[in-house]
Amino acid sequence: MKPPRGSRVPACRAVLLLTFVMLAGCQIHREPRPLSSEAPPPPTFVDAPSRCTAARARFGLGRRITAPLLEEMRMRSGARRAHAVLVTEPETPFDANRLIVDIESNGRIVGVRCA
């Protein structure tokens, strides 16, 4: 026996109403963006210091050189590059953005300079 045709209509309406309620809940209400020049300018990036300051890397004096220690010294000094050299090696060309860490043959740091 078939159910009366009118009994399926409330169920369809309920499903349709539930679908519309769910879709309405998914709508995002945002404030409109201004299309004029009144919008704030984009943020600017701060440049890294352009000069090496060897005094900030003096915390490593007397310690044994390691790659993480050399990188920490480079970052603290503001240098763009760091280079560990033996005290007995000849001088390298001057570069104001390079930290040179002087080490003894056993790996102990004996000096830092920007050059």
C-alpha positions in Angstrom: 0.0 0.0 0.0 1.3 3.4 -1.0 1.5 6.2 1.6 -0.6 9.2 0.8 1.2 11.7 -1.4 0.8 14.6 1.0 2.8 12.9 3.8 6.1 13.2 1.9 5.8 17.0 1.4 6.5 18.0 5.0 9.7 15.8 5.0 10.9 17.4 1.8 10.2 20.9 3.1 12.1 20.0 6.3 15.1 18.8 4.3 15.0 21.9 2.1 14.7 24.2 5.1 17.7 22.5 6.8 19.8 22.8 3.7 19.1 26.6 3.5 19.9 27.0 7.2 23.2 25.3 6.7 24.1 27.3 3.7 23.2 30.6 5.5 25.5 29.6 8.4 28.4 29.2 6.0 28.2 32.8 4.8 31.1 35.0 5.9 30.3 38.5 6.8 33.4 40.7 6.4 33.8 44.5 6.4 34.3 45.8 2.9 37.8 46.8 1.9 38.3 50.4 0.9 39.1 51.0 -2.7 40.7 54.4 -2.2 44.1 55.6 -1.2 43.0 55.8 2.4 44.2 52.3 3.0 47.3 52.0 5.3 50.6 51.5 3.5 52.1 48.0 3.6 54.6 47.2 6.3 58.3 47.7 5.6 61.1 45.3 6.4 64.0 46.3 8.6 67.4 45.7 7.1 70.0 43.8 9.0 72.8 45.9 10.4 75.2 46.7 7.6 78.3 46.9 9.8 80.0 44.2 11.8 80.6 44.9 15.5 83.3 42.5 16.8 82.8 43.6 20.4 79.4 41.7 20.4 81.2 38.5 19.5 83.7 38.6 22.4 81.6 36.2 24.4 83.3 33.3 22.5 86.9 34.1 23.5 88.6 31.1 25.1 86.0 28.6 23.9 86.6 25.9 21.3 85.2 26.8 17.9 82.2 24.9 16.7 79.8 25.6 13.7 76.9 26.6 16.0 79.2 28.9 18.1 80.6 30.5 14.9 77.0 31.2 13.6 76.0 32.6 17.0 79.0 34.9 17.0 78.1 36.0 13.4 74.5 36.7 14.3 75.4 38.7 17.5 78.1 40.8 15.7 75.7 41.7 12.8 78.1 40.4 10.2 76.9 38.8 7.0 79.6 36.2 6.9 81.9 34.6 9.5 85.3 33.0 8.9 87.5 31.1 11.3 91.2 31.4 10.6 94.4 30.2 12.3 96.4 33.0 13.8 99.3 32.0 11.6 97.3 32.4 8.3 98.0 35.5 6.1 95.6 38.4 6.1 92.6 38.4 3.8 91.2 41.3 1.8 89.1 43.7 3.9 85.3 43.2 4.0 83.4 45.3 6.6 80.6 42.7 6.7 82.7 39.7 7.6 83.6 38.5 11.1 87.0 36.9 11.4 87.5 34.6 14.3 91.2 33.9 15.1 91.8 30.4 16.5 94.8 28.5 17.7 95.8 25.1 16.2 93.9 23.3 19.0 90.6 25.2 18.1 90.5 27.7 21.0 89.3 31.2 20.0 91.9 33.9 20.8 90.4 36.9 18.9 87.6 38.3 16.9 87.7 41.2 14.4 85.8 42.6 11.5 87.8 42.6 8.4 
